[in-house]
Structures are given as structure tokens and as C-alpha cells.
Amino acid sequence: MTRTRRWTTQRYFAAVLTAMVVLILAATVVGAQALNRTSTASNRLNDRISPARTAVVQLDDALRNQDTALRGYLLSRAPQFLDLYRESVTAERAAATVLRDLLGGESQPLADLTAVEEAAARWRGTVADPAIRTRGGDVAAAFAPVRARLDTLDRRLATARQEGRAALEHTRRLRDIVFVGLVFALLLLIAAIAVLLRVAVVRPLTRLGAAVRRVSGGAFDHELSPHGPADVAELGRDVEAMRRRLVDALTVTRRARDELELREAELRRSNADLEQFAYVASHDLQEPLRKVASFCQMLQRRYGDALDDRARQYIAFAVDGATRMQRLINDLLTFSRIGRIYDDSTPVALDDILNRVQETLASGIAETGARIVRPPLPVVPGDVTLLTMLWQNLLGNAIKFRRPGTAPHVEITATATGAMWTFTVSDNGIGIDPEFADKIFVIFQRLHPRDRYGGTGIGLAICKKVVEHHGGAIELDGSYEKGARLVFTLPAGTPEPSAGTPEPSAGTPEPSAGTPEPV
């Protein structure tokens, strides 16, 4: 189905503006014509008709003076009347010339002027001039035709003036109508633009805004219907497409949340089972092991003389197995409690931690002649118990996996790297092959026989879990060849007053600058 192509807002306004321009141009042309007609009528009336009437008066005076001078001369024979007669003829001709110039293009008044001049000429030729020569004659009624022609010209000009005034008034009214119509049309177009703006833009945008607010208020299933011009409708369709994408994303999020809640519930059940297992392991499982070890030892003490060497060896194996099982259970409990029971976050002075660890390992240090070199260690946020386990396992491994006949030498470093502290624990022991760099952090993974190096194989797994629980990472430095070097990071706490170097913890003697502290 083909969608009807609608006008855009720009096209609507372009059409209205085009109509306004056309109207203004048309009004300008009509107004210019009206002004031109008004100017023409005014100029004709002021520059031709009115001066022509004045010239007619002058012509009338000149003709009347001729008649009066002729009569006075015939009565008195005074020469001044004859001079007045000749001057009046000259004035008549001058007035006729001016009048002819003013009436250029006026055919009827010009014809009347010609008739007046012809009548005056006939009167002078047939009446005035013969009477002057003969000094006698009847001139009383002879001037009447000239007066009639002059009256006709005067009435013609009076009529032309009235017509000119009427034409001027008409053109003025037309001009006023044109300008009033132009103003009215402009106001109408402005009102049309306002209505168009409201109907085509404001109302659709208001509807769209109300629909968007409704959706943003939580009614995500409310479908937006585009209205208005093509561009506004296109905007509505884009918003509707965005709403649908948000609804799809919300649906996916809700599904993921539901799945997460299910998994969280399963995890809570699993944790509850783990708690139950820990309780059983710490009580119910260890009690039989203690009984086995205890009764085996009692059997060895009471019947030791009656037993041969193989029987005593079997009893020793049973006691050792029960003891190792107890240690294994305890290590598993410790591993499971990391981040679950031990989850504190307080400023921890690592110098104090290391001092306590060295006190715990004092017998092993004294027995092997181990030497531990360490700098002042920083204060980091973490759990005291977990960090104690970390350092105890690291130092215990460095002392345990020593070279035969060589006293252990353990060196600790601490370097601030941005928001983290980087620590290294290096020893001169038997070392670790780089190919086992990942295997050593796996629980219960051993690289050596149990009869040579004791333990459950969970120490470095505990170290990895402790470091990662605190937001750091631990790895084996494969480039170190003098023994084994473990590198790990811990987040830095509040900066200490001295820049760059951590201050020693309370109770630890401060070494000289730049020299690690031997133990």
C-alpha cells in the first residue's frame, strides 16, 4: 500500500510565503497604477485645467476690453481707446497662445478655443476694423457670437475641471482601497501563518510530546501515532521506532533480570548448601577422623609391644591419613570462607601483618636460618585475616621450598603504580618452571611428591583468591631465574603523608633510606 506523500512544514511555509510575495507584488503593481492615475489626474487638474480657466478669464478680459475700447473710440474719437484696442488684441493673442499650450491633448477645449479665435477674428475683420476706419457703425450686437464661443469654452473647461476632480477622487479612493486591501491581505496571511503554525507544527508536536511523556512515565506499551506534516510525522515515526527498541531492550533486560533472580535464588540455595557442608565438614566429618586417629594411637600405645613393624607401619599410615584429611578439610573451609565470612574492608598496616606472620613462622625461620629483607610496607584497604593468610602462605612457601644446604633468602618489594601497589616476593629456593605458571594457582595442584614437601597444595590457590577478592592480580615472574618470584597487586588506600615511600608501621624500626630491612 502506497503511503500518500504529505507536505512538509517547510513546504507549507514556502507556499504561504510565496502567496505573500505574489500578493505584495500584485498590490505593488496595482498600487503603482493607482498612484500613477492619481498623479495624472492631479497633474491634469492642477497643471492644465485650472491654469486654462485662468487663461480663459484673461482671454475674456482681452476680448471684452477690445469691445469696450471700440465702443469708447466710436463715441469719443479719443486715441487712447484705439491704443487700448490694439493692446487688448495683443493680450488676446498672448492669452490664446498660453491657453493653447495648456490645452495640449485636450481636443474639445482646443476646438472651442479655435472657434473663439475665429469668431474674434471675424468680429474684428467685419465689424471692428471697418468701424475704426469709418469711425462709425453699429457694433452693439456684433460681439455676441464671440461671447457665445467664449462661454462655450469656459463651460467646457468647467466641465473638464469637474470631471478631473471626480477622476482624482476616484483614483484616490481606488488607491486607498488598494492599500487597505494590501494591509488586510497581509494581516490575513499573518493569521494564516499563525493558524498553520499551530495546526501543522504546534499541535502535532504537542501530541507527540504528550505521548513521549506518557511513555517516559512508564506506559511503554503506548504506541505513538504520527500526525502533521511529513517531517513532523517522520519525527514521530523515529520516536516510535526508538520506543520499540527501548521496549525490546526492556523486555530483554526483564528476562535477564528474571534469569538473574533465578540464578541468584539458586546461588542462595547453593550457598546455604555450602554453609551446611561447611558445618558438617567442620563438625561431623572431623569427629570420626579424630576418633580414628585417637584409637589408632591408643592401639599403638597399648599393643605396641605385641605388634610387628608392619603393623606399626599400618597404624602410622592410618594416623597420618586421618591427620592429612583434617588438614585438608580445614584448608577447604578456609578457602570457602574467603569473601563469604572474611569480607572486611578496613585500613590494614601490612608492616603489622608481616610482623605477626614472622612471629608465627619464627621456629621455621630459626631452624632454616632464613633471612627476610623487606622495605616499609604501606597501608592498604582489606581484610586483616585474609591478608595475614596471603603473607603467611607466601613466606611459608619461600621457606619450605628452599634449596638443600642453602639458607632461604626472601626479598620483598613494594612499588606504588597509580591507584595500585605492586608487591614482589622473591626467594632463592628451588624455583618454579614457567610452564607451570598457571597450574600452581589451581587448588590441590602439586608439583612435588608429598613425602618430599608437605602440604595440601591449596596455599597458592588461597593467595590467588585473596588477591583477586581485594581487586588485584597475582602471577609468577617467569624471567626470574634465581628461585621463584611472585608478583601481585593490591589497591592503594588513602595516601600517606610522605610522597612516594610508605612509612613503617608502629613497632617496626625504621631502616635507613633506600636500604631494605633485613630480618
C-alpha positions as CSV (number, residue, x, y, z in Angstrom):
1,M,0.0,0.0,0.0
2,T,1.5,3.3,-1.1
3,R,1.5,6.0,1.6
4,T,0.2,9.4,0.5
5,R,3.0,11.9,0.2
6,R,2.2,14.8,2.5
7,W,3.7,18.2,2.6
8,T,6.5,19.1,4.9
9,T,6.4,22.1,7.3
10,Q,8.9,23.8,5.1
11,R,6.7,23.3,2.1
12,Y,3.7,24.8,3.9
13,F,5.6,27.9,4.9
14,A,7.1,28.2,1.5
15,A,3.6,28.2,-0.1
16,V,2.4,30.8,2.4
17,L,5.4,33.0,1.8
18,T,5.1,32.6,-2.0
19,A,1.5,33.7,-1.8
20,M,2.5,36.7,0.4
21,V,5.2,37.7,-2.1
22,V,2.8,37.3,-5.1
23,L,0.2,39.4,-3.2
24,I,2.7,42.1,-2.4
25,L,3.9,42.2,-6.0
26,A,0.3,42.4,-7.3
27,A,-0.6,45.0,-4.8
28,T,2.5,46.9,-5.6
29,V,1.6,46.9,-9.4
30,V,-2.0,47.9,-8.7
31,G,-1.0,50.5,-6.2
32,A,1.6,51.9,-8.6
33,Q,-1.1,52.2,-11.3
34,A,-3.5,53.8,-8.8
35,L,-0.8,56.3,-7.7
36,N,0.1,56.9,-11.4
37,R,-3.6,57.6,-12.2
38,T,-3.9,59.8,-9.2
39,S,-0.8,61.7,-10.1
40,T,-2.0,62.0,-13.7
41,A,-5.4,63.2,-12.7
42,S,-4.0,65.7,-10.2
43,N,-1.4,67.0,-12.7
44,R,-4.1,67.4,-15.4
45,L,-6.3,69.3,-13.0
46,N,-3.6,71.4,-11.4
47,D,-1.3,72.0,-14.4
48,R,-3.8,72.3,-17.2
49,I,-7.4,72.7,-16.4
50,S,-7.1,75.2,-13.6
51,P,-4.5,77.4,-15.3
52,A,-6.5,77.1,-18.5
53,R,-9.6,78.6,-16.8
54,T,-7.3,81.4,-15.5
55,A,-6.1,81.9,-19.1
56,V,-9.8,81.9,-20.3
57,V,-10.5,84.7,-17.8
58,Q,-7.5,86.6,-19.3
59,L,-8.8,85.9,-22.8
60,D,-12.3,87.1,-21.8
61,D,-10.8,90.3,-20.4
62,A,-8.8,90.9,-23.5
63,L,-11.9,90.4,-25.8
64,R,-14.1,92.5,-23.5
65,N,-11.5,95.2,-23.5
66,Q,-11.5,95.2,-27.3
67,D,-15.3,95.6,-27.4
68,T,-15.1,98.3,-24.7
69,A,-12.3,100.2,-26.4
70,L,-14.0,100.0,-29.8
71,R,-17.2,101.5,-28.3
72,G,-15.3,104.3,-26.5
73,Y,-13.4,105.2,-29.6
74,L,-16.6,105.4,-31.7
75,L,-18.2,107.6,-29.1
76,S,-15.3,109.9,-28.2
77,R,-12.9,109.6,-31.0
78,A,-10.2,109.6,-28.3
79,P,-6.9,108.0,-29.5
80,Q,-6.3,106.3,-26.1
81,F,-9.2,104.0,-26.8
82,L,-7.6,103.0,-30.0
83,D,-4.4,102.2,-28.2
84,L,-6.3,100.1,-25.6
85,Y,-8.0,98.3,-28.5
86,R,-4.6,97.3,-30.1
87,E,-3.2,96.3,-26.6
88,S,-6.2,94.1,-26.0
89,V,-5.7,92.4,-29.3
90,T,-2.1,91.7,-28.4
91,A,-3.3,90.4,-24.9
92,E,-5.9,88.2,-26.6
93,R,-3.3,86.6,-28.8
94,A,-0.9,86.1,-25.8
95,A,-3.7,84.5,-23.8
96,A,-4.7,82.3,-26.7
97,T,-1.1,81.1,-27.1
98,V,-0.9,80.3,-23.4
99,L,-4.2,78.6,-23.4
100,R,-3.3,76.5,-26.5
101,D,-0.1,75.3,-24.7
102,L,-2.1,74.4,-21.6
103,L,-4.8,72.5,-23.5
104,G,-2.3,70.3,-25.5
105,G,-4.0,66.9,-25.9
106,E,-7.5,68.3,-25.0
107,S,-9.2,68.1,-28.3
108,Q,-12.6,69.6,-27.4
109,P,-11.3,72.6,-25.5
110,L,-8.8,73.2,-28.3
111,A,-11.6,73.1,-30.9
112,D,-13.6,75.6,-28.7
113,L,-10.5,77.9,-28.5
114,T,-10.1,77.8,-32.2
115,A,-13.8,78.7,-32.6
116,V,-13.3,81.6,-30.2
117,E,-10.2,82.9,-32.1
118,E,-12.1,82.5,-35.4
119,A,-15.1,84.4,-34.1
120,A,-12.9,87.2,-32.7
121,A,-11.1,87.4,-35.9
122,R,-14.3,87.7,-37.9
123,W,-15.6,90.3,-35.5
124,R,-12.5,92.4,-35.9
125,G,-12.5,91.8,-39.7
126,T,-16.1,92.5,-40.3
127,V,-17.1,94.9,-37.5
128,A,-14.2,96.4,-35.5
129,D,-11.7,97.3,-38.1
130,P,-14.3,98.8,-40.6
131,A,-15.8,100.8,-37.8
132,I,-12.4,102.2,-36.8
133,R,-11.7,103.2,-40.4
134,T,-15.1,104.8,-41.0
135,R,-15.4,106.0,-37.4
136,G,-19.0,104.8,-37.3
137,G,-21.2,101.7,-37.4
138,D,-23.5,99.5,-35.2
139,V,-21.2,97.3,-33.1
140,A,-23.7,96.6,-30.2
141,A,-24.9,93.2,-31.3
142,A,-21.9,92.1,-33.4
143,F,-19.8,90.9,-30.3
144,A,-22.4,88.4,-29.2
145,P,-21.1,85.4,-31.2
146,V,-17.6,85.9,-29.7
147,R,-19.1,85.9,-26.2
148,A,-21.1,82.7,-27.0
149,R,-18.0,81.0,-28.2
150,L,-16.1,82.1,-25.1
151,D,-18.9,80.9,-22.8
152,T,-18.8,77.5,-24.5
153,L,-15.0,77.3,-23.9
154,D,-15.5,78.3,-20.3
155,R,-18.2,75.7,-19.7
156,R,-16.1,73.1,-21.4
157,L,-13.2,73.8,-19.0
158,A,-15.6,73.9,-16.0
159,T,-16.9,70.5,-17.0
160,A,-13.3,69.3,-17.6
161,R,-12.4,70.5,-14.1
162,Q,-15.4,68.8,-12.5
163,E,-14.5,65.6,-14.4
164,G,-10.9,66.0,-13.3
165,R,-11.9,66.4,-9.7
166,A,-14.2,63.4,-10.0
167,A,-11.4,61.3,-11.6
168,L,-8.9,62.4,-8.9
169,E,-11.4,61.5,-6.2
170,H,-12.0,58.1,-7.8
171,T,-8.3,57.3,-8.2
172,R,-7.7,58.4,-4.6
173,R,-10.5,56.0,-3.4
174,L,-9.0,53.3,-5.6
175,R,-5.6,53.9,-4.1
176,D,-7.0,53.8,-0.5
177,I,-8.9,50.6,-1.3
178,V,-5.7,49.0,-2.7
179,F,-3.6,49.9,0.3
180,V,-6.3,48.9,2.8
181,G,-6.7,45.6,0.9
182,L,-3.0,45.1,1.0
183,V,-2.9,45.6,4.7
184,F,-5.9,43.3,5.2
185,A,-4.3,40.7,3.0
186,L,-1.0,40.9,4.9
187,L,-2.9,40.6,8.2
188,L,-4.8,37.6,6.8
189,L,-1.6,35.9,5.7
190,I,-0.1,36.5,9.1
191,A,-3.2,35.0,10.7
192,A,-2.9,32.1,8.2
193,I,0.7,31.6,9.2
194,A,-0.2,31.6,12.9
195,V,-3.0,29.1,12.3
196,L,-0.8,27.0,10.1
197,L,2.0,27.0,12.7
198,R,-0.5,25.9,15.3
199,V,-2.3,23.3,13.3
200,A,0.7,21.9,11.3
201,V,3.5,22.2,13.9
202,V,2.5,23.1,17.4
203,R,-0.5,20.7,17.7
204,P,1.4,17.6,16.3
205,L,4.4,18.4,18.4
206,T,2.2,18.8,21.5
207,R,0.6,15.5,20.8
208,L,4.0,13.9,20.3
209,G,5.3,15.5,23.5
210,A,2.3,14.2,25.5
211,A,2.8,10.7,24.1
212,V,6.5,10.8,24.8
213,R,5.8,12.0,28.4
214,R,3.3,9.2,28.8
215,V,5.9,6.6,27.6
216,S,8.6,8.1,29.8
217,G,6.1,7.9,32.7
218,G,6.1,4.1,32.4
219,A,3.5,3.4,29.8
220,F,6.0,1.7,27.4
221,D,3.3,-0.1,25.6
222,H,1.6,3.1,24.4
223,E,2.1,3.4,20.7
224,L,2.8,6.8,19.2
225,S,0.7,7.8,16.2
226,P,2.4,10.3,13.9
227,H,0.4,13.4,12.8
228,G,1.0,16.6,11.0
229,P,3.3,17.4,8.1
230,A,5.7,14.9,6.6
231,D,8.7,16.0,8.6
232,V,6.8,16.1,11.9
233,A,5.3,12.7,11.1
234,E,8.7,11.4,10.3
235,L,9.9,12.6,13.7
236,G,7.0,10.8,15.3
237,R,7.9,7.6,13.5
238,D,11.5,7.9,14.6
239,V,10.4,8.3,18.2
240,E,8.1,5.4,17.8
241,A,10.9,3.3,16.5
242,M,13.1,4.4,19.4
243,R,10.2,3.4,21.8
244,R,10.0,0.0,20.2
245,R,13.8,-0.5,20.5
246,L,13.6,0.5,24.2
247,V,10.7,-1.8,24.8
248,D,12.6,-4.7,23.2
249,A,15.7,-3.8,25.3
250,L,13.5,-3.6,28.4
251,T,12.0,-7.0,27.6
252,V,15.4,-8.4,27.2
253,T,16.5,-6.8,30.4
254,R,13.5,-8.1,32.3
255,R,14.2,-11.5,31.0
256,A,17.8,-11.2,32.0
257,R,16.7,-9.9,35.4
258,D,14.3,-12.8,35.9
259,E,17.0,-15.2,34.9
260,L,19.4,-13.4,37.3
261,E,16.9,-13.6,40.1
262,L,16.5,-17.3,39.4
263,R,20.3,-17.8,39.4
264,E,20.6,-15.7,42.5
265,A,18.0,-17.9,44.2
266,E,19.9,-21.0,43.1
267,L,23.1,-19.4,44.3
268,R,21.5,-18.7,47.7
269,R,20.4,-22.3,47.8
270,S,23.9,-23.4,46.8
271,N,25.4,-21.1,49.4
272,A,23.0,-22.5,52.0
273,D,24.1,-26.0,51.0
274,L,27.7,-24.8,51.2
275,E,27.1,-23.5,54.6
276,Q,25.6,-26.8,55.6
277,F,28.5,-28.6,54.1
278,A,31.0,-26.4,56.0
279,Y,29.1,-27.1,59.2
280,V,29.2,-30.8,58.5
281,A,32.8,-30.7,57.4
282,S,33.9,-28.7,60.5
283,H,32.0,-30.9,63.0
284,D,30.6,-34.1,61.7
285,L,33.4,-35.1,59.3
286,Q,36.3,-34.2,61.6
287,E,34.9,-36.0,64.6
288,P,35.3,-39.5,63.0
289,L,38.7,-38.6,61.8
290,R,39.7,-37.6,65.3
291,K,38.3,-40.9,66.7
292,V,40.2,-42.9,64.0
293,A,43.5,-41.1,64.8
294,S,42.9,-41.3,68.6
295,F,42.0,-45.0,68.6
296,C,44.9,-45.9,66.3
297,Q,47.3,-44.1,68.6
298,M,45.7,-45.9,71.6
299,L,46.1,-49.2,69.8
300,Q,49.7,-48.4,69.1
301,R,50.4,-47.5,72.8
302,R,48.6,-50.4,74.3
303,Y,49.6,-53.2,72.0
304,G,52.7,-51.7,70.5
305,D,54.9,-54.5,72.0
306,A,52.7,-57.2,70.5
307,L,52.7,-55.7,67.0
308,D,55.4,-56.3,64.4
309,D,57.0,-53.5,62.4
310,R,54.5,-53.8,59.5
311,A,51.5,-53.5,61.9
312,R,53.0,-50.4,63.5
313,Q,53.6,-49.0,60.0
314,Y,50.0,-49.6,59.1
315,I,48.9,-47.8,62.2
316,A,51.2,-44.9,61.4
317,F,49.7,-44.7,57.9
318,A,46.2,-44.6,59.3
319,V,47.1,-41.8,61.8
320,D,48.9,-39.8,59.0
321,G,45.9,-40.2,56.7
322,A,43.4,-39.0,59.3
323,T,45.7,-36.1,60.1
324,R,46.1,-35.1,56.5
325,M,42.3,-35.4,56.0
326,Q,41.8,-33.0,58.9
327,R,44.2,-30.5,57.4
328,L,42.6,-30.8,54.0
329,I,39.2,-30.2,55.5
330,N,40.5,-27.1,57.4
331,D,42.1,-25.8,54.2
332,L,38.9,-26.3,52.3
333,L,36.9,-24.5,54.9
334,T,39.4,-21.6,54.8
335,F,39.2,-21.4,51.0
336,S,35.4,-21.3,51.1
337,R,35.3,-18.6,53.7
338,I,37.3,-16.1,51.6
339,G,34.8,-13.4,50.5
340,R,32.0,-15.0,52.4
341,I,32.9,-14.9,56.0
342,Y,36.2,-12.9,55.7
343,D,34.9,-9.8,53.8
344,D,36.0,-6.8,55.8
345,S,37.5,-3.7,54.3
346,T,39.5,-1.5,56.7
347,P,42.9,0.2,56.5
348,V,45.4,-2.6,57.2
349,A,49.1,-1.8,58.0
350,L,51.0,-4.5,56.1
351,D,54.0,-4.0,58.4
352,D,52.0,-5.2,61.4
353,I,50.7,-8.1,59.3
354,L,54.2,-9.1,58.3
355,N,55.5,-8.8,61.9
356,R,52.8,-11.2,63.1
357,V,53.5,-13.6,60.2
358,Q,57.2,-13.7,61.1
359,E,56.3,-14.4,64.7
360,T,54.2,-17.3,63.6
361,L,57.0,-18.7,61.3
362,A,59.7,-17.9,63.9
363,S,60.5,-21.6,64.5
364,G,60.9,-22.3,60.8
365,I,62.9,-19.1,60.3
366,A,65.3,-20.0,63.1
367,E,65.6,-23.7,62.1
368,T,66.5,-22.9,58.4
369,G,68.4,-19.7,59.1
370,A,66.1,-17.8,56.7
371,R,66.7,-14.1,56.1
372,I,63.8,-11.9,55.1
373,V,64.6,-8.5,53.6
374,R,61.7,-6.0,53.3
375,P,61.0,-2.3,53.0
376,P,58.5,-0.3,55.0
377,L,55.1,-1.6,53.7
378,P,52.1,0.6,53.0
379,V,48.6,0.7,54.5
380,V,46.0,-0.8,52.2
381,P,42.3,-1.4,52.5
382,G,41.3,-5.0,53.1
383,D,40.6,-7.8,55.5
384,V,43.2,-8.5,58.2
385,T,42.6,-12.2,58.3
386,L,42.8,-12.7,54.5
387,L,45.9,-10.5,54.2
388,T,47.5,-12.5,57.0
389,M,46.8,-15.7,55.2
390,L,48.3,-14.2,52.0
391,W,51.6,-13.3,53.5
392,Q,51.8,-16.4,55.7
393,N,51.4,-18.7,52.6
394,L,53.9,-16.6,50.5
395,L,56.6,-16.6,53.2
396,G,55.9,-20.1,54.3
397,N,56.3,-21.4,50.7
398,A,59.5,-19.4,50.3
399,I,61.0,-21.0,53.4
400,K,59.6,-24.5,52.7
401,F,60.7,-24.8,49.1
402,R,64.4,-24.0,49.8
403,R,67.5,-25.4,48.1
404,P,69.1,-28.2,50.1
405,G,72.0,-26.9,52.1
406,T,71.2,-23.2,51.4
407,A,69.6,-20.9,53.9
408,P,66.5,-19.3,52.5
409,H,66.8,-15.6,51.4
410,V,63.5,-13.8,50.9
411,E,63.3,-10.3,49.5
412,I,60.1,-8.2,49.5
413,T,59.5,-5.0,47.4
414,A,56.6,-2.6,47.3
415,T,56.1,-0.1,44.5
416,A,53.3,2.4,44.0
417,T,51.8,2.3,40.5
418,G,48.9,4.7,40.2
419,A,46.0,3.5,42.2
420,M,47.6,0.2,43.0
421,W,50.6,-1.2,45.0
422,T,52.7,-3.8,43.3
423,F,54.5,-6.3,45.6
424,T,57.1,-8.9,44.8
425,V,58.2,-11.8,47.0
426,S,61.5,-13.3,45.7
427,D,63.4,-16.3,47.1
428,N,66.5,-18.3,46.3
429,G,64.7,-21.7,46.5
430,I,64.2,-24.5,44.0
431,G,62.1,-22.2,41.8
432,I,59.1,-23.0,39.5
433,D,59.2,-23.9,35.9
434,P,57.4,-21.2,33.8
435,E,55.3,-23.9,32.1
436,F,53.6,-24.4,35.5
437,A,52.9,-20.7,36.0
438,D,49.1,-21.2,35.8
439,K,49.0,-24.7,37.4
440,I,50.4,-23.6,40.7
441,F,47.4,-21.4,41.4
442,V,44.9,-24.3,40.9
443,I,43.5,-25.9,44.1
444,F,45.2,-29.2,45.1
445,Q,47.8,-29.0,42.3
446,R,51.2,-30.2,43.5
447,L,54.5,-30.1,41.6
448,H,56.4,-32.3,44.1
449,P,55.8,-35.6,45.9
450,R,54.1,-35.3,49.3
451,D,56.9,-37.2,51.1
452,R,59.4,-34.5,50.0
453,Y,57.4,-31.4,50.6
454,G,54.3,-31.5,52.8
455,G,51.1,-29.6,52.4
456,T,47.7,-29.9,50.7
457,G,48.5,-28.0,47.6
458,I,46.0,-25.2,48.3
459,G,48.2,-22.4,49.6
460,L,48.8,-20.5,46.3
461,A,45.1,-21.1,45.4
462,I,44.2,-19.3,48.6
463,C,46.7,-16.5,47.7
464,K,45.1,-16.0,44.3
465,K,41.6,-15.9,45.7
466,V,42.6,-13.4,48.4
467,V,44.4,-11.1,46.0
468,E,41.5,-11.2,43.5
469,H,39.0,-10.6,46.3
470,H,40.8,-7.4,47.1
471,G,40.8,-6.3,43.4
472,G,44.3,-7.2,42.5
473,A,46.1,-9.9,40.5
474,I,48.9,-12.4,41.1
475,E,51.3,-14.1,38.8
476,L,54.6,-15.9,38.6
477,D,57.6,-13.9,37.2
478,G,58.9,-16.3,34.6
479,S,62.0,-14.2,33.9
480,Y,63.4,-14.6,37.5
481,E,66.0,-17.5,37.5
482,K,67.5,-17.3,41.0
483,G,64.5,-19.0,42.6
484,A,60.8,-18.1,42.5
485,R,59.3,-14.6,42.3
486,L,55.6,-14.0,42.8
487,V,54.2,-10.6,41.8
488,F,50.9,-9.3,43.0
489,T,48.9,-6.1,43.3
490,L,46.6,-4.6,45.9
491,P,44.6,-1.4,45.7
492,A,46.1,1.7,47.4
493,G,44.3,3.2,50.3
494,T,44.5,6.9,51.5
495,P,47.9,8.3,50.5
496,E,50.4,8.6,53.3
497,P,51.9,11.9,54.3
498,S,55.3,11.1,52.8
499,A,55.2,11.1,49.0
500,G,56.3,8.0,47.2
501,T,57.6,5.9,50.2
502,P,55.3,4.3,52.7
503,E,56.1,4.9,56.4
504,P,57.0,2.0,58.6
505,S,54.2,0.6,60.9
506,A,54.2,1.0,64.6
507,G,56.7,-1.2,66.4
508,T,58.9,-1.7,63.3
509,P,62.3,0.0,63.4
510,E,62.7,2.5,60.5
511,P,65.6,1.4,58.2
512,S,68.0,3.8,56.6
513,A,66.8,5.5,53.4
514,G,66.9,3.2,50.3
515,T,68.0,0.1,52.3
516,P,65.6,-2.8,52.8
517,E,65.1,-4.0,56.4
518,P,66.7,-7.4,57.0
519,V,65.1,-9.9,59.4
